[in-house]
Amino acid sequence: MTVQNRTLTAVEGLKVGHWSDPEAKTGCTVVLCPPEGCLASGVIMGSAPGSRESALLDPAKTVERIHGLVFSGGSAYGLASAGGVMRWLEEHGIGFPTPFGLVPIVPASVIYDLGVGRADVRPGEQEGYRAACEATYGVVETGAVGAGTGATIGKHLGVERAVAGGLGCAALEFQGVTVAALVVCNALGCVVDPNTGREVAGRLGTLQDLVTGFGDQSMGTNTTLIVVATDAPLAKAGANLLAQHAYYGLARVTRPTTVFDGDSAFVLSTARGPALPLAALSVAVQEVVVEAVLQGIRAVRRSGG
């Protein structure tokens, strides 16, 4: 059974807010956890990622909960937007307790969108703060918005063939558990319908096209950012496994997936719902990731992108 709100906020307790600059074609997106935080883990498999606080997400690390998550444009500059989210959380008394005050835990990952609009306009601390202020429990706006404002896909055959990627969401519910995803697709390859293999956005090309099409522009400038959330209780190691399965969903819907992609995947659990076996959750994770990528493309097209 699908849920009425098919965005990330279908998982009760999560809030999402955007800051966007349509002219400069960049922005940031903030996910705010409930005040007690979310159990979280993640996997960064790309060869050229831009991230912050990602080491804490390893199952071997002692910090299990995060209080917010930031996806941003602006390449490494955009990581500064997480500072604004930390400031917002501190003002609201949310964070990890230490002997000398609360420390909000806010991982962040970025996409490279500097060549799409204005390279000198990047989300920073103030923009992250504004996105946190705009965060709501309502249906998440998707398309060319937030971190997806300047996202593009289909660059493997040349950047002149790139099309808008955008930000998409999806959610489903089964056996009383909700699983939802938010994806910013800035992939090197194109997007295909995994049920038919047909191109949805961008051009796949032949194997020879792929071999000869890669250029220097491909290096380190392509990233898909994924956050999957659920209300099913998880251990940190289980969340880490589900983050790996998010990549399986991504590989089904973007082709080719290459060493040039700096992809990052995060999994959050509010633990407010019933338990479900990891095997079942892993299937749901793949499905919502696939649908979130496709929904982002549809949203961009509806807005004329």
C-alpha positions in Angstrom: 0.0 0.0 0.0 1.4 3.4 -0.9 1.1 6.3 1.5 -0.7 9.5 0.7 2.4 11.7 1.2 4.9 10.1 -1.1 7.8 12.3 0.0 10.5 11.9 2.7 8.2 13.5 5.3 5.9 10.5 5.0 8.1 9.2 7.8 6.6 10.9 10.9 8.9 13.3 12.7 11.0 14.4 9.8 11.0 17.9 8.4 12.5 19.1 5.1 13.3 22.6 3.9 14.9 24.1 0.8 16.9 27.2 -0.1 17.0 27.8 -3.9 18.6 30.3 -6.3 17.0 29.6 -9.7 19.1 32.2 -11.5 22.4 30.9 -10.2 21.1 27.4 -10.4 22.2 26.2 -7.0 20.6 25.5 -3.6 20.6 23.4 -0.5 18.1 21.0 1.1 17.9 20.3 4.9 16.4 17.3 6.6 15.6 17.9 10.3 15.2 14.9 12.6 13.0 14.7 15.6 14.5 16.5 18.7 15.9 13.1 20.0 17.6 12.6 16.6 17.6 9.7 14.2 19.8 6.6 14.3 21.9 7.0 11.1 24.5 5.4 9.0 25.7 5.9 5.4 28.0 4.8 2.7 30.1 7.0 0.4 31.2 5.0 -2.6 32.1 7.6 -5.1 35.7 8.4 -6.0 35.4 12.2 -5.6 32.8 12.9 -2.9 32.3 16.1 -0.9 31.1 15.4 2.6 31.2 16.4 6.2 30.8 14.3 9.4 30.6 11.1 7.2 33.2 9.3 9.4 30.7 9.3 12.3 28.3 7.2 10.3 30.5 4.2 10.3 28.9 1.4 12.4 32.2 1.2 14.5 31.9 4.9 15.6 30.2 5.6 18.9 27.8 8.4 17.9 24.7 6.7 16.6 22.2 9.6 16.2 22.2 12.7 14.0 20.0 15.7 14.3 20.0 17.0 10.7 21.3 16.2 7.2 22.2 18.7 4.5 22.4 18.2 0.7 23.9 21.2 -1.1 25.1 22.5 -4.4 28.2 24.5 -4.7 30.7 21.7 -4.5 32.9 21.7 -1.4 31.9 25.4 -0.8 28.4 24.1 -0.1 29.5 22.1 3.0 29.4 25.4 4.9 25.6 25.3 4.8 25.7 22.7 7.5 27.0 25.3 9.9 23.8 27.2 9.5 21.7 24.1 10.3 23.9 23.6 13.4 23.2 27.1 14.5 19.4 26.6 14.0 19.5 23.4 16.0 21.5 25.0 18.8 19.0 27.8 19.1 16.3 25.2 19.5 18.1 23.3 22.2 18.8 20.2 20.0 22.1 18.4 19.9 24.5 15.8 21.3 25.0 16.6 25.0 28.6 17.3 26.0 30.0 18.7 29.3 30.2 22.2 27.9 27.1 22.4 25.7 25.0 20.8 23.0 26.7 19.8 19.7 24.3 19.2 16.9 25.4 16.4 14.6 24.7 17.4 11.0 26.4 15.4 8.2 26.4 17.0 4.8 27.1 16.0 1.2 27.4 18.2 -1.9 27.0 18.0 -5.7 29.1 19.9 -8.2 26.9 22.4 -10.0 29.4 25.3 -10.5 29.3 25.0 -14.3 25.6 25.1 -14.6 24.7 28.6 -13.4 27.0 31.0 -11.6 30.1 29.5 -10.1 30.5 32.4 -7.6 27.1 31.8 -5.9 27.2 28.9 -3.5 25.0 28.0 -0.5 26.7 28.9 2.8 25.9 29.1 6.4 23.1 31.7 6.0 21.5 29.7 3.2 21.6 26.5 5.3 20.0 28.4 8.2 17.2 29.7 6.0 16.5 26.2 4.7 16.2 25.0 8.3 13.8 27.8 9.0 11.7 26.8 6.0 11.6 23.1 7.0 8.1 21.7 7.5 6.4 18.3 8.0 4.4 18.8 4.8 4.8 17.3 1.4 8.3 18.0 0.1 8.6 20.2 -3.0 10.5 18.4 -5.8 12.1 19.1 -9.1 14.6 21.9 -9.8 14.6 23.0 -6.1 17.0 23.0 -3.2 20.1 20.9 -3.8 18.6 19.7 -7.0 18.3 23.2 -8.6 21.4 22.8 -10.7 21.6 19.0 -10.9 22.1 17.6 -14.3 22.4 14.1 -15.9 23.4 12.5 -19.2 26.9 14.1 -19.4 28.7 10.9 -20.3 28.3 11.7 -24.0 29.4 15.3 -23.5 28.2 18.1 -21.2 26.4 19.7 -24.2 23.9 16.8 -24.0 23.2 17.2 -20.3 19.6 17.6 -19.1 18.1 18.6 -15.7 18.3 15.9 -13.0 16.5 17.6 -10.1 15.4 16.4 -6.7 12.8 13.7 -6.3 11.0 11.8 -3.5 9.1 8.6 -3.1 7.6 6.7 -0.2 5.7 3.4 0.4 4.1 1.6 3.3 3.8 -2.1 4.0 3.1 -4.1 7.2 2.8 -0.8 9.1 6.3 0.4 8.2 7.0 3.5 6.1 10.1 3.7 3.9 10.8 6.9 2.0 13.6 8.4 0.0 14.9 11.8 -1.2 17.4 11.8 -4.1 19.3 14.5 -5.8 20.4 13.1 -9.2 23.5 14.7 -10.6 24.7 11.5 -12.3 27.2 11.2 -15.2 24.9 8.8 -17.0 21.3 8.9 -18.1 18.1 7.8 -16.3 16.3 4.7 -17.6 13.1 3.0 -16.6 14.3 -0.3 -15.0 11.1 -2.1 -16.0 11.7 -1.4 -19.7 15.3 -0.4 -20.1 14.2 2.6 -22.1 15.7 6.1 -21.7 13.8 8.5 -19.5 16.2 11.4 -19.5 19.5 11.7 -21.4 20.8 9.3 -24.1 22.3 6.0 -23.2 24.2 5.5 -26.5 26.1 2.4 -27.6 29.0 0.7 -25.8 31.4 2.4 -28.2 29.7 5.8 -27.4 30.4 5.2 -23.8 34.0 4.2 -24.3 34.8 7.3 -26.5 32.5 9.7 -24.8 34.2 10.2 -21.5 36.2 13.4 -21.3 38.0 15.4 -18.7 34.8 17.1 -17.8 33.6 13.8 -16.3 36.2 13.8 -13.5 34.9 14.5 -10.1 31.8 16.5 -11.1 29.0 13.9 -10.9 27.2 12.9 -7.7 23.9 11.5 -6.7 22.9 12.1 -3.1 20.4 9.7 -1.4 18.7 9.7 1.9 16.4 6.9 2.9 14.3 7.2 6.0 12.1 4.7 7.8 10.2 4.4 11.1 11.3 0.8 11.5 13.8 0.4 14.4 17.3 -0.3 13.1 20.8 -1.0 14.5 23.5 1.1 13.1 25.0 -1.8 11.2 21.6 -2.6 9.7 21.2 1.0 8.6 24.7 0.8 7.0 23.6 -2.3 5.1 20.5 -0.6 3.8 22.6 2.3 2.6 24.5 -0.1 0.5 21.3 -1.4 -0.9 20.3 2.1 -1.9 23.1 1.9 -4.4 21.6 -1.2 -5.9 18.5 0.9 -6.6 20.5 3.7 -8.1 22.3 1.3 -10.4 19.0 0.1 -11.7 17.8 3.5 -12.8 21.0 5.4 -13.9 23.3 4.1 -16.6 26.2 4.0 -16.7 27.2 4.3 -13.1 31.0 4.9 -13.1 34.0 5.6 -11.0 33.5 9.3 -11.9 30.4 9.5 -9.7 30.9 10.7 -6.1 27.7 9.1 -4.8 26.6 9.2 -1.1 23.8 7.3 0.5 22.4 7.8 4.1 19.8 5.8 6.0 17.8 7.3 8.9 15.5 5.6 11.4 13.1 7.3 13.8 12.3 3.9 15.4 8.7 5.0 15.9 7.2 2.1 13.9 7.2 -1.7 14.0 10.2 -3.9 13.3 10.6 -5.5 9.9 13.3 -7.9 8.6 16.3 -6.3 6.9 15.7 -8.4 3.8 12.2 -6.8 3.4 13.5 -3.4 4.1 16.3 -3.8 1.6 13.8 -4.4 -1.2 11.8 -1.4 -0.1 14.9 0.8 -0.1 15.7 -0.1 -3.7 12.2 0.6 -4.8 11.9 4.0 -3.2 15.3 5.1 -4.6 14.3 4.1 -8.1 11.0 5.9 -7.9 12.5 9.0 -6.3 14.9 9.4 -9.2 12.1 9.0 -11.7 9.8 11.4 -9.8 12.5 14.1 -9.7 12.7 13.9 -13.5 8.9 14.1 -13.9 8.8 17.1 -11.5 11.5 19.0 -13.5 9.6 18.4 -16.7 6.3 19.6 -15.2 8.0 22.8 -14.3 9.4 23.3 -17.8 13.0 22.3 -17.0 
